[in-house]
C-alpha cells in the first residue's frame, strides 16, 4: 500500500463465519477503488472457525487474532486501534460487496453534513432486499426498511435512516471523535450500530443509505436466526440496554413503557415473554459495563504484520 494517507480502513470481525470470509475478501479486493486508497484489517475474534491461516492467501490484508471473544463492538474497536484510514468502514465476513461498493459507500461522506452511510443489502443471488436502513418503534423494537421486497430500483439517491446495519457501513473519523465508536457494553452483539447512529444524528450528522452501495449478505450465519432462543436473549438484553442508555426519563415514561406493555401483553409470544422477563433483570446490571468487550493490546495473540518492515 502507498505511503499517502489512506482514504479508508475496512474492518472485518470474524466469528463462526470462516467459510464465508475468503469470498468476502476476494470480492472486496476487486474493488474499483484503488488498492492504494484503502486497507483491510480482519480480526479473528477467538473464532471457532479460525482464519489466521488465510494470511498467506491474502498478503494485502492484516490479520489479527484475539485471545478472547470481544463481541462485535469490541472486535471492531480492536481493529480500529490499528486503522490508519481517514474514514472507517465496517463489513461483515459473510457479506459479498459488489466491485463498486466501497467507492459508493464512501462517496457520500464528502458531504460535511453526512456522518454515517449504510448499504443496500440483498439476500445472496437474489434481488430480495434485506436492509435499506432501519427504523425503531417506541419500545426500540427494530425493523429493516424494505425487508422482503424485490429491488426494482424504487430507491434512488440517498435515503435518510434512523440507523443502518453494521454489516456494511462507512463513517467519518469526525463522528467517532465526537460521539465515540461502537460501545462495548453491547457484548456480544446487537444495537451497537443503532446507538452509534442515534448519537450521530443527535450530534447533527445525517445517517443515510446509499442505494448504489450494493452488498449481498448471508444473514444470521453466526446467530442462528431471528427466532433462535440465543438470538432473542441477546437481542432483547441489548435492546433494553439501548433504552436505558439513550432514553430520558420522560421518554421512558411516555414512550417506552406504554409501548412495551402493549407489545408484551398483546403480541409477544409466550416463550419470548420469558426471555424478556429475564432481560428486564439482566439489562440494568450490564447497561454501562463494557469490561467484557473492551480490548487491550494484550488481546492480540497473533498479527500477520508482526515483524514485517
Residue pairs with C-beta under 8 A, 6 or more apart in sequence:
1 35
1 36
1 39
1 60
2 36
4 36
5 84
5 86
6 37
6 38
6 39
6 84
6 85
6 86
7 33
7 37
7 38
7 85
7 86
7 87
7 106
8 33
8 37
8 38
8 39
8 85
8 86
8 87
8 88
8 89
8 102
8 106
8 170
9 38
9 39
9 40
9 41
9 79
9 80
9 83
9 84
9 85
9 87
9 88
9 89
10 28
10 38
10 39
10 40
10 41
10 85
10 89
10 90
10 91
10 102
11 41
11 43
11 76
11 79
11 80
11 83
11 88
11 89
11 90
11 91
12 21
12 24
12 25
12 40
12 41
12 42
12 43
12 79
12 91
12 92
12 93
13 42
13 43
13 45
13 72
13 75
13 76
13 79
13 92
13 93
14 21
14 42
14 43
14 44
14 45
14 47
14 49
14 51
14 93
15 45
15 46
15 47
15 48
15 69
15 75
15 222
16 47
16 48
16 49
16 221
16 222
17 47
17 49
17 92
17 93
17 94
17 218
17 221
17 222
18 47
18 49
18 50
18 51
18 93
19 49
20 93
20 94
20 218
20 221
21 42
21 51
21 54
21 93
21 94
22 54
22 57
23 96
24 91
24 92
24 93
24 94
24 95
24 96
24 97
25 40
25 42
25 54
25 58
25 61
27 96
27 97
27 98
27 99
28 40
28 91
28 97
28 102
29 35
29 40
29 58
29 60
29 61
30 99
31 38
31 97
31 99
31 100
31 101
31 102
31 103
32 99
32 100
32 102
32 103
33 102
33 103
33 106
35 60
38 85
38 89
38 102
39 62
39 83
39 84
39 85
40 58
40 60
40 61
40 62
41 61
41 62
41 64
41 79
41 82
41 83
42 51
42 54
42 61
42 62
42 63
42 64
42 79
42 93
43 64
43 65
43 66
43 70
43 75
43 76
43 78
43 79
44 50
44 51
44 52
44 63
44 64
44 65
44 66
44 302
45 66
45 69
45 70
45 71
45 74
45 75
46 65
46 66
46 67
46 68
46 69
46 70
47 69
50 65
51 63
51 93
52 63
52 65
52 302
52 304
54 61
54 63
55 61
55 63
55 304
61 304
62 82
62 303
62 304
62 305
63 302
63 303
63 304
64 78
64 79
64 82
64 300
64 302
64 303
64 304
65 300
65 301
65 302
65 303
66 75
66 78
66 295
66 299
66 300
66 301
67 298
67 299
67 300
67 301
68 299
69 75
69 188
70 77
70 78
70 184
70 187
70 292
70 293
70 294
70 295
70 299
71 184
71 186
71 187
71 188
71 189
71 292
71 293
72 166
72 182
72 186
72 188
72 189
72 190
72 192
73 181
73 182
73 183
73 184
73 185
73 186
73 187
73 189
73 192
73 293
74 184
74 187
74 292
74 293
74 294
74 295
75 295
76 90
76 181
76 182
77 181
77 182
77 184
77 293
77 294
77 295
78 295
78 299
78 300
80 88
80 176
80 181
81 295
81 297
86 172
86 173
87 106
87 109
87 170
87 171
87 172
87 173
88 170
88 171
88 172
88 173
88 176
89 102
89 105
89 106
89 169
89 170
89 171
90 166
90 167
90 168
90 169
90 170
90 193
91 97
91 167
91 168
91 215
92 166
92 167
92 168
92 217
94 217
94 218
94 219
94 221
94 222
95 121
95 167
95 168
95 215
95 216
95 217
95 218
96 124
96 215
96 216
96 217
97 168
97 214
97 215
98 214
98 215
98 216
100 212
100 213
100 214
101 119
101 168
101 213
101 214
101 215
104 210
104 212
104 213
104 214
105 117
105 118
105 119
105 168
105 169
105 170
105 210
105 213
106 117
106 170
107 210
108 114
108 117
108 158
108 208
108 210
109 115
109 117
109 170
109 171
109 172
111 206
113 204
113 205
113 206
114 158
114 205
114 206
114 207
114 208
115 171
115 172
115 174
115 175
115 200
115 203
115 205
115 206
115 207
116 164
116 169
116 170
116 171
116 172
116 175
116 196
116 197
116 200
116 205
116 207
116 208
117 164
117 169
117 170
117 171
117 207
117 208
117 209
117 210
117 213
118 131
118 133
118 161
118 164
118 165
118 168
118 169
118 207
118 208
118 209
118 210
118 213
119 131
119 164
119 165
119 167
119 168
119 169
119 209
119 210
119 213
119 214
119 215
120 129
120 131
120 132
120 151
120 155
120 209
120 210
120 211
120 212
120 213
120 214
120 215
121 129
121 130
121 131
121 132
121 165
121 167
121 168
121 215
121 216
121 217
122 128
122 129
122 130
122 151
122 214
122 215
122 216
122 217
123 129
123 130
123 216
123 217
123 219
124 216
124 217
124 218
125 216
127 150
127 151
127 152
128 148
128 149
128 150
128 151
129 144
129 146
129 147
129 148
129 149
129 150
129 151
130 144
130 147
130 217
130 219
131 144
131 145
131 146
131 147
131 164
131 165
131 167
131 217
132 144
132 145
132 146
132 155
132 159
132 161
132 209
132 211
133 144
133 145
133 146
133 159
133 160
133 161
133 162
133 163
133 164
133 209
134 142
134 143
134 144
134 145
134 161
134 162
134 163
134 164
134 165
134 194
134 197
135 142
135 143
135 145
135 161
135 162
136 142
136 162
136 163
136 194
137 143
137 259
137 263
138 255
138 256
138 258
138 259
139 243
139 255
139 256
139 259
139 260
139 263
140 191
140 239
140 240
140 242
140 243
140 247
140 256
141 239
141 263
142 163
142 191
142 194
142 239
144 165
145 159
145 161
145 209
146 155
155 209
155 211
156 211
157 211
158 208
158 209
158 210
158 211
159 208
159 209
159 211
160 206
160 207
160 208
161 197
161 207
161 208
161 209
162 197
162 198
162 201
162 207
163 193
163 194
163 196
163 197
163 198
163 207
164 193
164 197
164 207
164 208
164 209
165 193
166 182
166 192
166 193
167 215
167 217
168 213
168 215
168 217
169 193
171 196
171 200
172 205
175 196
175 200
175 203
175 205
178 200
178 203
179 196
179 199
179 200
179 202
179 203
180 196
180 199
181 196
182 192
182 193
182 196
183 192
183 195
183 196
183 245
183 290
184 290
184 291
184 292
184 293
184 294
184 295
185 241
185 245
185 286
185 287
185 288
185 289
185 290
185 293
186 192
186 195
186 238
186 241
186 242
186 293
187 290
187 292
187 293
188 234
188 293
189 223
189 234
189 238
190 234
190 235
190 238
190 239
191 238
191 239
191 241
191 242
192 238
194 242
195 242
195 245
195 246
197 207
198 246
199 246
200 207
201 207
220 226
220 228
220 231
223 230
223 231
223 234
224 230
224 231
225 231
226 232
229 271
229 275
232 272
232 275
233 275
233 278
233 279
236 272
236 275
236 276
236 279
237 279
237 282
237 283
237 286
239 279
240 279
240 280
240 283
240 284
240 287
241 283
241 286
241 287
243 252
243 256
244 283
244 284
244 287
245 287
245 288
247 255
247 256
264 273
264 276
268 276
